[in-house]
Amino acid sequence: MSNSTGSAKTKAELAVLERRLRPVYEALDSHNYKKALTEAEKILKKHPNTNAAKECHQHRKVVTLYERAIQIDPSEQNLTQLFMAYSRERMYKEQQKIGLRLFKDFGNAPYYYWSVMSLILQAGENPELGQKMLLPLADKMVKTQIEKSGVAEGAAELEIQLLILEGQEKWKECAEFVDKKEAIALPLAPYNLVEKGMSYYMKGGQYDKVYELASEAVEKMPDNWNLWKLSIESTVNRVEKLIESDKKEDIEEAQSLVKKLSELIEAVQKTVDYKIRSPYIAPFLAQKSFRQMPKKIPGMEDLAPLFGDYVEKMLKYVEHFYKKPVCYADLKMFFTELTEDQKTEFLKGMIVWIEQVSTADDESGDESKVWAIILIERCRRALGENAKRSPEFMRALFQQLIAQIAAKDRGEHAQGVLANFATSHLWEAYRTDNDLEKFYEMILILEYVVANNKTDPLCKLALMRAYADICATGRINALQKNLDIKAIQMDTLGHLTFPVYETSGHFNLAIIQNTQLMYMYDQADKEIQDCIAQAYRNGKFSAVARMTEVSNRMRNSVQKSACEVMNRYLSSLFVLEDIDQITITLWGEEDPIDWKSLHDTRDFNTLPYTETPEYDVLLEDMKQRTFKELIDISELRNTMCRALGAVGRITHENMDPRLARVQLKITVTEFKEHLEYCCREYPTILIPSKLAQSPAPQHLSQWVHSGGPQMILEYLEATIKLVEILDSGEHPDKSLVGTRTEMATKLIKLIDIPPKRTEGEPLPPFWIVEPIIKSSRALQTLATISILLQLIEKVVIKLAQNVPTSVPDVVSKAKGKKEKKAAEETIAKTLSECKAVVFLEHIRAKHVELRYAGNFLHSHFSQLLAVEDKHIPSKVGEGLGNAQYSLQQISPSIEARLERSFYSAFEDMHTTIKSRL
């Protein structure tokens, strides 16, 4: 009976779907593809929660539609659209066949090269097969076509040939190819073509040829840094090969090559006379490269006579280029080559130089003295000088920086750089010593600059990152609006605040932010695919390969997957009402996420503060750890969602019962194993990264040790046993899911969020942040268990056939003692005959415990908001002279903003408690 009902329901659903999709098919049949897409969008807007409507949005469905279309009408346009649909889905074999079919059916030569390009893309997916078969086949196809038809005007055939040679790593042939007269048709500027040829020669080991070309080109384009790097790199490679021999003539030849390079640098420097930078950076790179060789050049242990004294050259460089903001970045590349004595000598020379700059006459609008101060302080920080200074000295320096920031008529660019340098100093104190006073001072300074500087975005970004650490979502929202972030920047900046709305209990805002990020990825991929399609049509095959790689990274972005998983999770817990729709959303796509294939697309170069020597190591470590944590917390959410969805699928009419039970066991096991793994990998003592560039904390350690996921796991494991009991024809005992008292005990521990106070001591600054995070995670657990209990009820009602599902309400209707006694006997008989009824009543009683827990959680909110301890440090700006007064003037308004933000978090969670528990 149930199968026939399910079949009828399925047919009805298909009929509705077919009716909705009819305008799409009609538009496709009439070749009006724009209208087809418009009609599809209308369906999605009108029926956003319809599963079939969601599937229509998948590109696989577009493939199917065009495959059907060419069966009816194999026109050139339909076949072309199918080719592009295959391209979107990376279906390169099918794409190759359609390309050849287009060429055979319509005789248009570019279609032939579409097919060849498909072979090249297949080779990229399978390099081994590519080298053995695919690329040689592509090469043969191109040569055959050129022999038959010749080379048409344009660069299509040339680009294809070059891509094949590159794929086969035939570097000499590549270099000779771009040296041909016809290569001018390639989509490269002439100087780029020259560089490309030299890069091929480098890869092929033809270093003599590279130096010959690079040294000639660098005299014509002396500010082309790539040419200088090629000149130096080729010389180093030639020298390394020569000094492997102990022959005198080889050593002399190596020495000659080094001298030749130094003469080239000197000759070019004379022609430019400090008008451009590259020829004056070249000596630093040359010395660094020669020093890093495994074997030193005999007789040339000291390179200073050839390339100049390192310190002297650096000071000369500073003298001429210090007004350029990039000056510091140029110097920093070579600080690692300085000995301790050279560092001291360089800083002493900088002091002499800045004294000379300071005594120069001031000119209106000239901020060169400010740039000089910025440069010397950044150099001191990078060379470790600040670590040797006393706290009093650093405090005085900080006071000077504030004075420079607030100076009248200070230019916004210089003000922003000064603020960022001051921020780096304060953030370092926060990172290393958890100095919350300096952290708050940093917020005040950044707020001052943000209010007065309309052009500098870095201060806003730094402020957003700081507020993410303390869950100040209100200010983050305002700053994000002021930044006017474009879609493409959302990928860069999304990780700065990604989990903060979830951890602070603003679940709707979290869903909105995630939806915006996911939309950005979808739109970016769509635009890239449009560009790929255009590149095919225009024969720009090198662009196809590059853009396909970008598209792959966008589609497999860890940030995109994290957003998608969190949205499924939060939407199911806090938005959707229908339990069947919740089940579908929790389960997600049929194809599981391949976590190992995800790319880290997060951009950590947005915030600068990287002067200190150890920062590169810290950054790399942070990238790896936060990437791993983002994957682990997303996978934990995903396995939990899948396990919950598997419970709901047990009751679905159109599910294979055996498959549903297998999936339930597998998904619960996956959740359990990953939870245990996370508990091991993320101990309670784990402290989130406090680097300025790091993403907002995920607080995975807090979540997995809160007891919440473990409670959810207990109910999931009980559900597996429940299904087995019901399948055997037995009825479950209420002990299967534990008593109400046991549940209440665990819930009391879960919602124990108030901060622990040391007797007689005030709470530390920002003490309220941890209770906010704990509250959010506790509320998520309560909502999850509530949904799971609803799903368990459905399982019992579905599988425990021919039994009542509730205790008959006969007592309230009874009148008199006799009737009441009879009613009680009826209840007793029902309960004795059917344990399922008792079990269901027990499950429903557990909802009451959840509501009690929610109410207690809300009472904790009220207690926290009544605490009189300040949220900010009691001391602000001590030892900063006049600057202290300025910071104290700003502080009250910032404190009020923070309090509003914290209050808003609790208010949102209270609303959620009332609506979902």
C-alpha positions in Angstrom: 0.0 0.0 0.0 2.7 2.4 1.0 4.7 1.7 -2.3 1.6 2.5 -4.4 1.1 5.7 -2.4 4.7 6.7 -2.9 4.6 5.9 -6.6 1.4 8.0 -7.0 3.1 10.9 -5.1 6.2 10.6 -7.3 4.1 10.7 -10.5 2.2 13.7 -9.2 5.5 15.5 -8.4 6.8 14.7 -11.8 3.7 16.1 -13.4 4.0 19.3 -11.5 7.7 19.6 -12.4 7.0 18.9 -16.1 4.3 21.6 -16.1 6.7 24.1 -14.4 9.6 23.3 -16.8 7.5 23.4 -20.0 8.4 27.0 -20.8 12.1 26.2 -20.4 11.9 23.3 -22.9 9.8 25.4 -25.3 12.4 28.1 -25.2 15.2 25.6 -25.9 13.3 24.0 -28.8 12.9 27.5 -30.4 16.7 28.2 -29.8 15.8 31.1 -27.5 18.4 30.2 -24.8 18.2 33.6 -23.1 14.5 33.1 -22.6 15.2 29.5 -21.3 17.5 30.8 -18.6 15.0 33.6 -17.7 12.2 31.0 -17.3 14.5 28.8 -15.2 15.2 31.8 -12.9 11.5 32.5 -12.6 10.9 28.9 -11.4 13.7 29.2 -8.9 12.4 32.5 -7.5 8.8 31.2 -7.3 9.7 27.8 -5.9 13.1 28.2 -4.1 12.4 25.3 -1.7 11.4 22.8 -4.4 14.1 20.1 -4.7 13.5 19.7 -8.4 13.7 23.4 -8.9 17.1 23.4 -7.2 18.3 20.6 -9.5 17.3 22.7 -12.5 19.9 25.1 -11.4 22.6 22.5 -11.7 24.7 22.6 -14.9 24.3 18.8 -15.3 20.7 19.5 -16.1 21.7 22.0 -18.8 23.9 19.3 -20.3 20.9 16.9 -20.4 18.7 19.5 -21.9 21.1 20.2 -24.8 21.8 16.5 -25.3 18.0 16.1 -25.8 17.9 19.2 -28.0 20.5 17.9 -30.5 18.5 14.6 -30.8 15.6 16.7 -32.1 17.6 19.4 -33.9 21.4 18.8 -34.3 21.9 22.4 -35.5 25.3 24.2 -35.3 24.0 26.4 -32.5 22.7 23.5 -30.4 25.9 21.5 -30.8 27.9 24.6 -29.9 25.9 25.1 -26.8 26.3 21.4 -25.8 30.1 21.8 -26.3 30.1 24.8 -23.9 27.9 22.9 -21.4 30.4 20.0 -21.4 33.1 22.6 -20.9 31.4 23.9 -17.7 31.2 20.3 -16.4 34.8 19.4 -17.3 33.5 16.7 -19.5 36.5 16.9 -21.9 36.1 13.5 -23.6 32.5 14.3 -24.6 33.6 17.9 -25.5 36.2 16.4 -27.8 33.6 14.3 -29.7 31.3 17.3 -30.2 34.1 19.4 -31.4 35.0 16.8 -34.1 31.3 16.4 -35.0 30.9 20.2 -35.4 34.0 20.2 -37.7 32.7 17.2 -39.8 29.1 18.5 -40.0 29.9 22.2 -40.8 33.5 22.2 -42.0 34.5 25.1 -39.9 38.2 24.8 -39.0 38.1 26.4 -35.5 35.9 23.5 -34.4 38.7 21.1 -35.2 40.9 23.0 -32.8 38.2 23.0 -30.1 38.6 19.2 -30.2 42.3 19.4 -30.0 42.1 21.8 -27.0 39.8 19.2 -25.3 42.7 16.7 -25.6 45.1 19.2 -24.0 42.7 19.7 -21.1 42.4 15.9 -20.7 46.2 15.7 -20.5 46.1 18.2 -17.7 43.8 15.9 -15.7 45.9 12.8 -16.4 49.6 13.9 -17.0 50.9 10.4 -17.4 48.3 9.5 -20.2 48.8 13.0 -21.5 52.6 12.4 -22.2 52.1 8.9 -23.6 49.1 9.4 -25.8 46.9 12.5 -25.6 49.5 15.2 -26.3 51.2 13.3 -29.2 47.7 12.7 -30.6 46.9 16.4 -30.3 50.3 17.3 -32.0 49.5 14.9 -34.9 46.0 16.3 -35.3 47.3 19.9 -35.5 50.1 19.0 -38.0 47.6 17.0 -40.2 45.2 19.9 -40.3 47.9 22.5 -41.1 49.2 20.3 -43.9 45.7 20.1 -45.4 44.5 23.6 -44.9 47.6 25.7 -44.0 47.7 28.3 -41.2 44.8 30.7 -41.1 45.2 34.3 -40.1 45.2 34.8 -36.4 46.9 33.0 -33.5 44.6 30.0 -32.9 46.8 27.4 -34.5 49.9 29.0 -33.0 48.5 29.0 -29.5 47.4 25.4 -29.8 50.9 24.3 -31.0 52.6 26.2 -28.2 50.3 24.7 -25.6 51.1 21.2 -26.9 54.9 21.8 -26.8 54.6 23.2 -23.3 52.6 20.2 -22.2 55.3 17.9 -23.6 58.0 20.0 -21.9 59.9 20.5 -25.1 61.4 23.8 -23.9 63.9 24.2 -26.7 61.2 23.8 -29.3 59.0 26.3 -27.4 61.8 28.9 -27.4 62.4 28.5 -31.1 58.6 28.6 -31.7 58.2 32.0 -30.1 61.3 33.3 -31.9 59.6 32.7 -35.3 58.3 35.6 -37.3 54.7 34.3 -37.1 54.8 34.3 -33.2 54.1 38.1 -33.3 50.5 37.0 -33.8 50.4 35.4 -30.3 48.4 37.5 -27.7 51.6 38.9 -26.1 53.3 42.2 -26.1 56.7 42.1 -27.9 58.7 42.4 -24.6 56.5 39.7 -23.0 57.3 37.5 -26.0 61.0 38.1 -25.4 60.7 37.2 -21.7 58.6 34.1 -22.6 61.3 32.9 -25.0 64.0 33.4 -22.3 61.9 31.5 -19.7 61.8 28.5 -22.1 65.5 28.6 -22.6 65.9 28.7 -18.8 63.7 25.6 -18.4 65.7 23.9 -21.1 69.0 24.7 -19.4 70.3 27.0 -22.2 71.7 29.5 -19.8 74.2 31.0 -22.2 71.4 31.9 -24.6 69.3 33.4 -21.8 72.1 35.6 -20.6 72.8 36.8 -24.1 69.2 37.7 -24.7 68.5 39.1 -21.2 71.7 41.3 -21.1 70.8 42.8 -24.5 67.2 43.4 -23.5 67.9 44.9 -20.1 69.9 47.7 -21.7 66.8 48.7 -23.7 64.4 48.1 -20.8 66.4 48.8 -17.7 63.4 48.9 -15.3 62.1 45.5 -16.3 62.8 43.5 -13.1 62.1 40.2 -14.8 64.9 40.7 -17.2 67.3 41.5 -14.3 66.3 38.3 -12.6 66.8 36.3 -15.7 70.3 37.8 -16.2 71.3 37.0 -12.7 69.7 33.5 -12.5 71.3 32.4 -15.8 74.7 33.6 -14.7 74.4 31.8 -11.4 73.4 28.6 -13.2 76.4 28.9 -15.5 78.8 29.6 -12.6 77.4 26.6 -10.6 78.1 24.3 -13.5 81.6 25.6 -14.1 82.8 25.4 -10.4 81.8 21.8 -10.2 85.1 21.3 -12.1 88.5 21.9 -10.4 90.0 22.9 -13.7 91.7 26.3 -13.7 90.2 27.4 -16.9 86.6 26.6 -15.7 87.2 28.6 -12.4 88.6 31.5 -14.4 85.6 31.3 -16.7 83.2 31.4 -13.7 85.0 34.4 -12.3 84.8 36.1 -15.7 81.0 35.6 -15.8 80.6 37.2 -12.4 82.7 40.2 -13.4 80.7 40.4 -16.6 77.4 40.6 -14.7 78.8 43.3 -12.4 80.0 45.3 -15.3 76.5 45.1 -16.9 74.9 46.3 -13.8 77.3 49.2 -13.4 77.0 50.2 -17.1 73.2 50.3 -16.9 73.3 52.3 -13.6 75.3 55.0 -15.3 72.7 55.4 -18.0 69.7 55.8 -15.6 71.2 57.7 -12.7 68.7 56.8 -10.0 65.7 57.6 -12.1 64.4 54.0 -11.8 64.9 51.3 -9.1 65.6 47.9 -10.8 69.3 48.5 -11.7 70.0 49.4 -8.1 68.2 46.4 -6.6 70.1 44.1 -9.0 73.4 44.1 -7.0 71.6 42.9 -3.9 70.0 40.1 -5.7 73.3 39.1 -7.4 75.1 38.9 -4.1 72.3 37.0 -2.4 72.1 34.5 -5.3 75.8 33.8 -5.4 76.0 33.5 -1.6 73.2 30.9 -1.6 75.1 28.6 -4.0 76.0 25.2 -2.4 79.6 25.8 -3.4 81.4 29.1 -3.2 83.4 30.6 -6.1 87.1 30.1 -5.5 88.9 33.4 -5.2 85.6 35.3 -4.9 84.5 34.8 -1.3 84.0 38.5 -0.9 81.8 40.0 -3.7 81.8 43.6 -2.3 84.6 44.7 -4.7 82.4 43.7 -7.7 78.9 44.6 -6.5 79.6 47.1 -3.8 79.4 47.0 0.0 75.9 45.8 1.0 75.3 48.4 3.7 76.7 51.3 1.7 74.6 50.3 -1.3 71.5 50.0 0.9 72.0 53.4 2.5 72.5 54.9 -1.0 69.3 53.3 -2.1 67.4 54.7 0.9 68.7 58.2 0.1 67.3 58.2 -3.4 64.1 56.1 -3.1 62.9 56.6 0.5 59.9 58.8 -0.7 58.5 55.8 -2.5 56.3 53.6 -0.2 57.7 50.5 -1.9 61.3 51.3 -0.8 60.9 49.3 2.4 59.7 46.2 0.5 62.7 46.4 -1.8 65.1 46.5 1.1 63.4 43.8 3.2 64.0 41.1 0.5 67.7 41.3 1.4 67.8 41.9 5.2 68.4 38.2 5.7 71.8 38.6 4.0 73.0 41.1 6.7 75.2 40.0 9.5 74.5 41.3 13.0 77.4 43.8 12.6 76.0 44.9 9.2 72.5 45.4 10.7 74.0 47.6 13.4 76.0 49.6 10.8 73.0 50.0 8.6 70.8 51.3 11.4 73.5 53.7 12.5 73.7 55.0 8.9 69.9 55.4 8.8 70.1 57.5 12.0 72.7 59.8 10.4 70.6 60.0 7.2 67.3 60.8 9.0 69.0 63.6 10.9 70.0 65.2 7.6 66.4 64.8 6.3 65.0 66.3 9.5 67.1 69.4 9.2 66.0 70.1 5.6 63.5 73.0 5.1 59.9 72.0 5.1 57.8 72.6 2.0 54.0 72.8 2.0 52.4 69.5 1.2 55.8 67.6 1.3 55.5 64.6 3.6 58.9 63.2 2.8 60.0 63.5 6.4 57.0 61.3 7.5 58.0 58.7 4.9 61.5 58.8 6.3 60.2 58.1 9.8 58.1 55.3 8.6 61.0 53.7 6.7 63.5 53.8 9.6 61.0 52.5 12.1 60.0 49.6 9.8 63.6 48.8 9.3 64.3 48.8 13.0 61.4 46.5 13.6 62.4 44.1 10.8 66.0 43.9 11.9 65.0 43.1 15.5 66.0 46.4 17.0 62.7 46.9 18.7 63.0 43.7 20.6 66.1 45.2 22.4 64.4 48.4 23.4 62.8 48.9 26.8 59.0 49.1 27.2 59.4 52.8 28.2 61.2 53.5 24.9 58.6 51.7 22.9 55.8 53.5 24.7 57.5 56.9 23.9 57.8 55.8 20.2 54.2 54.9 20.1 53.3 58.3 21.5 55.3 59.9 18.7 53.4 57.8 16.1 50.1 58.9 17.5 51.2 62.5 17.3 52.2 62.0 13.7 48.9 60.4 12.9 46.9 63.3 14.4 49.2 66.0 12.9 47.3 68.8 11.2 47.0 68.5 7.4 48.4 64.9 7.5 47.9 63.3 4.1 45.6 60.3 4.2 48.0 57.9 2.6 50.8 58.7 5.1 48.3 58.7 8.0 47.1 55.2 7.0 50.6 53.8 6.8 51.5 55.4 10.2 48.3 53.9 11.7 49.1 50.5 10.3 52.6 50.7 11.7 51.3 51.6 15.1 48.8 48.8 14.8 51.5 46.3 14.0 53.3 47.2 17.3 50.1 46.9 19.4 48.9 43.8 17.7 52.3 42.1 18.4 51.7 42.8 22.1 48.3 41.3 21.9 49.6 38.3 20.0 52.6 37.5 22.2 51.4 38.7 25.7 47.6 38.7 25.3 47.8 42.4 26.3 44.2 43.5 26.1 44.9 47.1 27.0 47.1 47.5 24.0 44.5 45.6 21.9 41.9 48.1 22.9 44.2 51.1 22.3 44.7 49.7 18.8 40.9 49.6 18.3 40.7 53.3 19.4 43.5 54.4 17.1 42.0 52.6 14.2 38.5 54.0 14.9 40.1 57.5 15.0 41.7 57.0 11.6 38.6 55.4 10.1 36.5 58.4 11.2 39.0 60.9 9.7 40.5 59.0 6.7 38.1 58.3 3.8 40.6 56.6 1.4 42.6 54.1 3.5 40.9 50.7 3.4 43.5 48.8 5.5 42.5 50.4 8.7 38.9 49.4 8.2 40.1 45.8 7.4 42.3 45.7 10.5 39.4 47.0 12.6 37.1 44.3 11.2 39.7 41.7 12.0 40.1 43.0 15.6 36.3 43.1 16.1 36.0 39.5 14.8 38.1 38.4 17.8 35.5 39.9 20.3 32.3 39.1 18.4 31.5 42.8 17.8 29.3 42.1 14.8 27.5 45.4 14.7 30.6 47.3 14.0 31.8 44.7 11.5 28.5 45.2 9.5 29.0 49.0 9.4 32.7 48.8 8.3 31.9 46.3 5.6 29.3 48.7 4.2 31.7 51.5 4.3 34.3 49.5 2.5 32.0 49.0 -0.5 33.4 45.6 -1.1 32.9 44.3 -4.7 32.0 40.8 -5.4 35.5 39.6 -6.4 36.9 41.0 -3.1 34.5 38.9 -1.0 36.6 35.8 -1.6 39.6 37.8 -0.3 37.9 39.1 2.7 35.3 36.5 3.5 37.7 34.5 5.8 38.3 37.6 8.0 34.8 37.4 9.5 33.4 34.1 8.2 32.4 32.3 11.4 31.8 35.4 13.6 28.1 35.6 13.0 27.6 31.9 13.8 29.8 32.1 17.0 28.0 35.2 18.2 24.5 33.7 17.7 23.4 35.9 14.8 22.3 32.9 12.7 20.3 34.8 10.2 23.2 37.1 9.5 25.5 34.1 9.1 23.2 32.6 6.5 23.0 36.0 4.6 26.8 36.3 4.6 27.3 32.7 3.5 24.7 33.1 0.8 26.5 36.2 -0.5 29.8 34.4 -0.6 28.3 31.4 -2.3 26.5 33.7 -4.8 29.9 35.4 -5.5 31.5 32.0 -6.2 28.7 31.0 -8.5 28.7 34.3 -10.4 32.5 34.3 -10.7 32.4 30.8 -12.1 29.6 31.7 -14.5 31.6 34.8 -15.7 34.7 32.6 -16.1 32.8 30.1 -18.1 31.4 32.8 -20.3 35.0 34.0 -20.8 36.1 30.4 -21.7 33.3 30.2 -24.2 34.3 33.5 -25.8 38.0 32.3 -25.8 37.0 29.2 -27.7 35.0 31.3 -30.2 38.0 33.7 -30.7 40.6 31.0 -30.8 42.4 32.2 -27.6 43.3 28.8 -26.4 46.0 29.8 -24.0 43.3 31.8 -22.1 41.1 28.6 -22.0 43.8 26.7 -20.1 44.4 29.6 -17.6 40.8 30.3 -17.0 39.9 26.6 -16.6 42.5 26.5 -13.7 41.0 29.6 -12.1 37.5 28.1 -12.4 38.7 24.8 -10.8 40.0 26.7 -7.8 36.8 28.7 -7.5 34.6 25.6 -7.6 36.8 23.7 -5.2 37.4 26.6 -2.8 37.4 25.5 0.9 35.7 28.8 1.8 32.8 28.0 -0.6 32.3 24.5 0.8 32.5 25.8 4.3 29.8 28.4 3.5 27.6 25.8 1.8 27.8 23.4 4.8 27.2 26.0 7.4 24.2 27.3 5.5 22.7 23.8 5.3 23.3 23.4 9.0 22.0 26.8 10.2 19.0 26.8 7.8 17.9 23.4 9.0 18.3 24.4 12.7 16.9 27.9 12.7 15.0 28.7 9.5 13.1 25.8 7.9 9.8 24.7 9.4 8.8 21.6 7.4 10.5 18.5 8.8 10.7 16.8 5.4 12.4 19.9 3.9 14.7 20.0 6.8 15.7 16.3 6.1 16.4 17.1 2.4 18.5 20.2 3.4 20.4 18.3 6.0 21.3 15.5 3.6 22.5 17.8 0.9 23.8 16.6 -2.4 24.1 12.9 -3.1 27.7 13.2 -4.1 29.8 13.6 -0.9 32.3 16.5 -0.6 35.9 15.5 -1.5 37.6 17.4 1.3 41.1 16.4 0.1 40.5 18.1 -3.3 39.7 21.6 -1.8 41.9 24.6 -2.5 42.8 27.3 -0.1 41.7 30.5 -1.9 42.0 32.7 1.2 44.2 35.8 0.6 46.5 36.5 3.6 48.3 39.5 2.0 45.5 42.0 2.7 46.9 43.2 6.1 50.6 44.1 6.1 52.2 43.9 9.6 54.9 41.4 8.7 58.1 43.3 9.5 59.6 41.0 12.2 62.0 38.3 11.0 60.0 35.3 12.2 56.8 36.4 10.6 57.1 34.3 7.4 57.4 31.1 9.4 54.4 32.2 11.6 52.3 33.0 8.6 53.0 29.7 6.9 52.2 27.8 10.0 49.0 29.7 10.5 47.9 29.1 6.9 48.3 25.4 7.3 46.7 25.2 10.7 43.6 27.4 9.9 43.1 25.6 6.6 43.1 22.3 8.4 40.7 23.6 11.1 38.3 25.1 8.5 38.1 21.7 6.8 37.7 19.8 10.1 34.9 22.0 11.5 33.1 22.0 8.1 33.5 18.2 7.8 32.2 17.8 11.4 29.1 19.9 10.5 28.7 18.0 7.3 28.9 14.6 8.9 26.4 15.7 11.6 24.0 17.0 9.0 24.2 13.9 6.9 23.6 11.7 9.9 20.6 13.7 10.9 19.3 13.7 7.3 19.8 9.9 7.2 17.4 9.6 10.2 14.8 11.5 8.3 15.3 9.4 5.1 14.3 6.3 7.0 10.7 7.5 6.8 10.7 8.7 3.2 8.3 6.8 0.9 10.6 6.9 -2.1 13.7 5.6 -0.3 14.9 2.0 -0.6 14.5 0.8 3.1 17.7 -1.2 3.0 19.7 1.7 1.5 18.3 4.1 4.1 19.4 1.8 7.0 22.9 1.3 5.5 23.2 5.1 5.0 22.1 5.7 8.6 24.8 3.4 10.0 27.5 4.8 7.7 26.8 8.5 8.4 26.5 8.1 12.2 29.8 6.2 12.2 31.5 8.9 10.1 30.2 11.6 12.4 31.4 9.6 15.5 34.9 9.0 14.0 35.3 12.6 12.9 34.2 13.9 16.3 36.7 11.6 18.1 39.4 12.8 15.7 38.6 16.5 16.4 38.6 15.9 20.2 42.1 14.5 19.8 43.4 17.1 17.4 41.9 20.1 19.2 42.4 19.9 22.9 40.8 22.3 25.4 44.1 24.1 25.9 44.3 25.1 22.2 44.5 28.8 21.6 43.4 30.2 18.3 45.9 32.0 16.1 46.2 35.7 17.0 48.1 36.8 13.9 46.5 39.9 12.3 46.3 38.0 9.0 44.7 34.9 10.5 40.9 34.3 9.9 38.4 34.9 12.7 38.6 32.0 15.2 36.5 28.9 14.5 36.5 27.9 18.2 36.4 24.2 17.1 38.1 23.2 20.4 35.4 24.8 22.4 32.6 23.2 20.4 33.9 19.6 20.5 34.6 19.7 24.2 31.3 21.4 25.2 29.5 18.1 25.5 26.9 19.2 22.8 28.1 17.1 19.9 28.5 14.1 22.2 24.8 14.4 23.3 23.8 14.5 19.6 25.9 11.4 18.9 24.2 9.5 21.8 20.7 10.1 20.2 22.0 9.2 16.8 23.4 5.9 18.0 20.2 5.3 19.9 18.3 5.8 16.7 20.2 3.0 15.0 19.2 0.6 17.8 15.7 2.0 17.6 15.3 1.1 13.9 16.7 -2.4 14.5 14.2 -2.9 17.4 11.2 -1.7 15.3 12.3 -3.7 12.3 12.3 -6.8 14.4 8.7 -6.2 15.4 9.5 -5.2 18.9 8.8 -2.0 20.7 11.5 0.2 22.2 11.9 0.9 25.9 12.2 4.5 27.0 15.6 3.7 28.6 17.0 3.5 25.1 17.3 7.3 25.0 18.0 7.9 28.7 15.9 9.5 31.4 14.8 13.1 31.6 17.0 13.5 34.7 20.1 12.3 32.8 19.2 14.7 30.0 18.7 17.6 32.3 22.0 17.0 34.0 23.8 17.1 30.7 21.9 20.2 29.6 22.7 22.0 32.8 26.4 21.5 32.1 25.9 22.5 28.5 24.3 25.9 29.3 26.8 26.7 32.1 28.0 29.8 30.4 28.7 32.4 33.1 32.3 33.4 33.4 34.3 32.1 36.4 35.3 34.9 38.7 38.4 34.9 41.0 37.2 36.1 44.4 37.8 39.8 44.9 39.1 40.3 41.4 37.2 42.0 38.5 36.5 40.1 35.3 39.1 40.6 32.6 38.4 43.0 29.6 36.1 41.5 27.0 35.0 38.8 29.5 31.6 38.5 27.8 33.0 37.1 24.5 33.4 33.6 25.8 29.9 33.4 27.2 28.5 34.6 23.9 30.3 31.8 22.0 29.3 29.2 24.5 25.7 30.4 24.4 25.6 30.2 20.6 27.0 26.7 20.5 24.7 25.6 23.3 21.7 26.9 21.4 22.8 25.1 18.3 22.9 21.9 20.3 19.4 22.4 21.7 18.0 23.1 18.3 19.8 20.0 16.8 18.5 17.7 19.5 15.0 19.2 19.0 15.0 18.3 15.3 16.5 14.9 16.0 13.7 14.1 18.5 11.1 15.1 15.9 12.8 12.8 13.4 12.8 10.0 16.0 9.1 10.5 16.5 8.5 10.1 12.8 10.6 6.9 12.7 8.5 5.4 15.5 5.2 6.4 13.9 6.3 5.1 10.5 7.8 1.7 11.6 5.6 0.8 14.6 2.6 -0.2 12.5 -1.0 -0.7 13.9 -0.4 0.9 17.3 -1.7 4.1 18.8 1.0 6.9 18.8 -0.3 8.8 21.9 -1.9 8.0 25.2 -5.7 8.4 24.9 -6.9 11.6 26.6 -9.8 10.1 28.5 -9.0 11.3 32.0 -10.0 15.0 31.4 -13.3 13.9 29.9 -14.2 11.6 32.7 -16.8 12.6 35.3 -17.0 11.1 38.7 -14.8 8.6 40.5 -16.0 5.6 38.6 -15.4 7.1 35.1 -11.9 8.4 36.2 -11.0 5.0 37.5 -12.1 3.4 34.3 -10.1 6.0 32.3 -7.0 5.3 34.3 -7.4 1.6 33.7 -7.8 2.3 29.9 -4.5 4.2 30.0 -2.7 1.5 31.9 -3.9 -1.1 29.5 -2.8 1.0 26.5 0.6 1.5 28.0 1.1 -2.2 28.9 0.1 -3.2 25.4 2.3 -0.8 23.6 5.8 0.3 24.7 5.9 2.5 21.6 3.3 4.8 23.1 5.4 5.2 26.3 8.5 5.8 24.2 6.8 8.5 22.2 5.5 10.2 25.3 9.0 10.0 26.7 10.4 11.6 23.6 7.8 14.4 23.7 8.7 15.0 27.4 12.3 15.6 26.4 11.1 18.5 24.3 10.0 20.0 27.6 13.5 19.6 29.0 14.9 21.4 26.0 12.5 24.3 26.6 13.5 24.4 30.2 17.2 24.5 29.1 16.4 27.3 26.7 14.7 29.3 29.4 17.6 28.8 31.8 19.9 29.9 29.0 17.9 33.1 28.6 18.0 33.7 32.4 21.8 33.4 32.1 21.7 36.1 29.4 19.9 38.4 31.8 22.4 37.7 34.5 25.3 38.5 32.2 23.9 41.8 31.0 23.4 42.8 34.7 27.1 42.2 35.6 28.7 45.5 36.4 32.2 44.7 35.4 33.4 46.8 32.5 33.8 45.2 29.1 36.9 47.2 28.2 40.2 47.7 30.0 40.0 50.1 33.0 43.3 51.7 32.0 43.6 53.4 28.6 46.6 55.2 27.2 48.8 55.3 30.3 52.2 56.8 29.7 51.1 58.4 26.4 51.0 62.0 27.6 48.6 64.1 25.6 47.7 61.1 23.5 46.1 59.5 26.5 43.6 62.3 26.7 42.7 61.8 23.1 42.2 58.1 23.4 40.1 58.6 26.6 37.9 61.0 24.7 37.1 58.4 22.1 36.7 55.5 24.4 33.1 56.0 25.8 31.5 56.0 22.3 33.5 52.9 21.4 32.5 51.2 24.6 28.9 52.0 24.0 29.1 50.5 20.5 30.6 47.3 21.9 27.9 47.0 24.6 25.2 47.4 21.9 26.8 44.7 19.9 27.0 42.3 22.8 23.4 43.0 23.8 22.3 42.4 20.2 23.9 39.0 20.3 21.9 37.9 23.4 18.8 39.5 22.0 19.0 37.5 18.8 19.6 34.3 20.7 16.6 35.0 22.9 14.4 35.5 19.9 15.7 32.2 18.5 15.0 30.4 21.8 11.4 31.6 21.7 10.9 30.6 18.1 12.7 27.3 17.8 12.4 25.5 21.2 
